[in-house]
Amino acid sequence: MLFRRQDRKTPAPRVEWIELQLDGEALQVALRRHPTARRMTLRVRNATRDVAVTAPLGISLSTADAFVQRHAAWIRTRLCRLPEPVPFADGASVPLRGDPHRIVHRPGARGNCWLETEDDGTALLCVAGDAPHVARRVRDFLKRQARADLLDAVRRHAAALGVEVGPVTLRDTSSRWGSCSADGALSFSWRLILAPPFVLDYLAAHEVAHRLEMNHGPRYWRNVERIFPGRRAAETWLRTHGAGLHRYGVTP
């Protein structure tokens, strides 16, 4: 799911664990029973690189276990198809506003994180400080960039629609890129800063438009397209490339 209204909270289902042996290693599969589930469903999540099964409330642990064991080959295939994780480490290439940047650790330099360009045009994301702090500093830098870009886009789209918005928060969500609460508070995934700017801009327009319509009806989409005519290109990019953004900053 790309977007979700955030006007009320649903209690998180209780988690149990099923052990699955894959290629000689034990994999813990999360079992969540949900009151609205009508059948068991299994998924391998790109963002968290784990496996979860959702089941109706009346399903026993042994029944769910048998279901997981029967689908072991499917789980193995899906896990093998996950893109390789890219940690925030010296030498790694990560996208910033859609353009690849090579992380360069400069332990003796002053400062925190900054951008440079080499003579051949290679974009660098430079990090000072000790090696154990590189990943955190890169993540914090990307979050600051994301906040600046999102605040600018939100203000611009809110002015275009003549609406007011509440506070803007950043999260690392795995199931949605943005949300809008009934009181106007907006939430976005900081990973949007990894995507091309038009994708982030669209997400801001999408959530701001909920200040006029808390639904996805025809009037809502007319408002979105009034302030962001290229929404379909952004949605196509997210469907095609969005899941891959979750591999950055993950330790193998």
N, C-alpha and C positions, 0 to 999 in steps of 0.2 A: 504494500500500500504506500502510495507516495504522500498522501496528505490525510489529515484527520482532524475533524473538529475536536476541540479539547474543552468541552463544556461540562463534563462530569467524569468522575473517576470510577473505574470498575475494579473491584478488589482483585488482586493478582491471585491466580489459582495456586494451590499448594503443589510443591514440586516433589516428586519421587524420582528414584534413579534406577535405570536398568543397565546392566553391564553387558556389552557386546564385544566379543573377541574378534578382532580384525587383524589378520596377518601377524598373529602372535602378540598383539598388544590389546590391552583392555580399553574400550571406549565407553565413557559414561553417557548414556542417552537420557535426557530429561523427560520425564512423564508428567504432563499437566492435565488434570481432569477439569473440564470446563462445563458449566451448566447449559450452555447453548450448543455444545458439540453433539452431533447426531451420529458420527462415526469416527473411527480413528484415522488421523492424518499424520503423516510423517514428513518432516522437512529438514533439510540441511541448510543452515543459515550462513550466507556469505559473510555477513558483518562480524559475527562472533565465532565463525568457523566451528560450530558445534551442531549437534543433532538433537531434535526434540520431537516428541510425539504428543499430540493432543487427543484426548479421549473423552467420551461421555462420562458422567459421574458414576454410573453403575459398573463400569468396566473394572475387572479385577487386575491386580498387578501381574498375575500369571498370564492372563489373556493378553495384556499389553506386551509382556515379555516375549510371548510366542509370536506376536505380530512383528516385533522388531527383528527377531531372529530370522523370520521368513524373508525379510527385506534386506538382509545383510549385504547381498551383492549390489543391490540398488544404492545402499548407503555408501559402500566402497567406491562405486563409480562416481557418485556425486562429489564425494570428498576429493577424489583424484582430479576432478574438473575445476576445483576451486583455484583461482589465480594464486600464484606464489605470493606470500606476504612480503612487504617491503618495509623493514624497520627504519625508524628515523636514526640513521647511523652514518658515519663518515663514508662518503663515496656513493651512497644511495641516491637514486634519482626520484624525485617526487614532483608532482605537478603543483603549480601555484597559478591560480587563475587560468588553468588549462595548459600552461607552458611548463615543460620539464625544467627542473632546477636540481643541480647536483649539490648535495650536502657536503660542505667542506669544514672539517673541524680544525680550528685554529686555537689551540690551548693557550698560547702565549699572548693572544690579542686581548685588547680591552673591549668591553661592551658585552652584548648578549647575543642577538642575532641581527644580521643585516644582509642586504642583497648586493651582489656585485656582478659584473659581466666581464668575462675574459676577452682577450684580444680577438679570439676566433668567434666571439658571439655567444659562447656557452654561458648560460645563466647559472649563478651560484647562490646558494643559501649558506652563508657563513655563520659558524657557531663558535663562540668563545667559551672558555671555562674547561672544567675537568670532563673527561670522557663519560663518567656515569651520569652527567647532567645533560648530555647532548639531546637525547630523545625528548626529555621534558621541555627543554628550551625551544626545540623546534615546534613541538605541539603548542606551547604557549604563544609562540610567534604567529603560527597559523591561525590560532583562535583570535588573536588581536586583529589580524588582517581581516578575518571573516566578520568580526563585529563592526569594524569600520565600514566595510563595504555594505553590509546588511543595513546598518543604521542609515546610511546615505540613501540606499534604495527604498527603504521603508518610508522615510520622510518624503521622498520625491513622489512615490505612488500615493501616499496618504494625502498629500497636497493636491494631486491630480483628481482624486475622488472626493475631496472635501470632507475627509473623515479624520477622527482622532484615534490614535492607537495607544495601547498601554506599554508596559515595559517589554523589552526585547531580551530574551535569554538564549543562550547557546547550549546545546547538548550534543551528545554523541549517540544519537538514536539509530537503531538498526532497522526499524520498520517504517519510518516516515521521515521526510525531509523538512516538513514544517507543520505547524499547527497554530490555530487561533482559538482562544477561549472566548466565552460569551462576554467577558468584561474587556476584551480587546488586547489581552496579553498575547504576545507572539513568541513563538519558540521555533528555532531553526537548528539544523545540524551544522556544526562548524565545518564539516567536511565539504560544504558547498564552495569553500574558497579553493578547493582543488579543481573544481570544474571551470569551464569557460565562463567569463563574466555574464553572458546572456542567460545562462542557466540560473545563477544566483539571483539575477535581476527578476527573472520570471517567478522564482519561488517567493520573493518579496511581494510582487504584484499579486500572486495567488492568495497569500494569506491576508494582505491588506484588504483585498476585495471582499473578504468575509465580514468586514465591518459593515457592509451594506446588506449582504445576504449570507446567513449562516447555513448554506446548503450549496449544492452543486447544480442548481436548476438553470434554465435558459437565461434568466435575468442575470444570474451570477456570472455566467460565462461571457455575456455581453459586456459586463463591467470589466472583466479581466482583459478581454481583447481590446477594449477601448484604451487601456493604459499600457498593454503589452500585446501588440498584434502578432508577434512571432511565437505565441505560446506552443503551438504544435511542434515546432522545431526543438524547443526546449524539452518538451515531454518526450519526444523521440530520443533525444540525447540521454535523458535520465533512464529510460527503459533499456537503452543499449549499453550505456557505460556506467550508470549509477552504482550498481553493485560493486564494481571494481574499485570505487573510491574507498571502500572499507578495508582494503588490504594494506593501506599505508599506515605506518605506525604500529604494525603488529609484529611482535617478536616471533620468529619461526619456532 
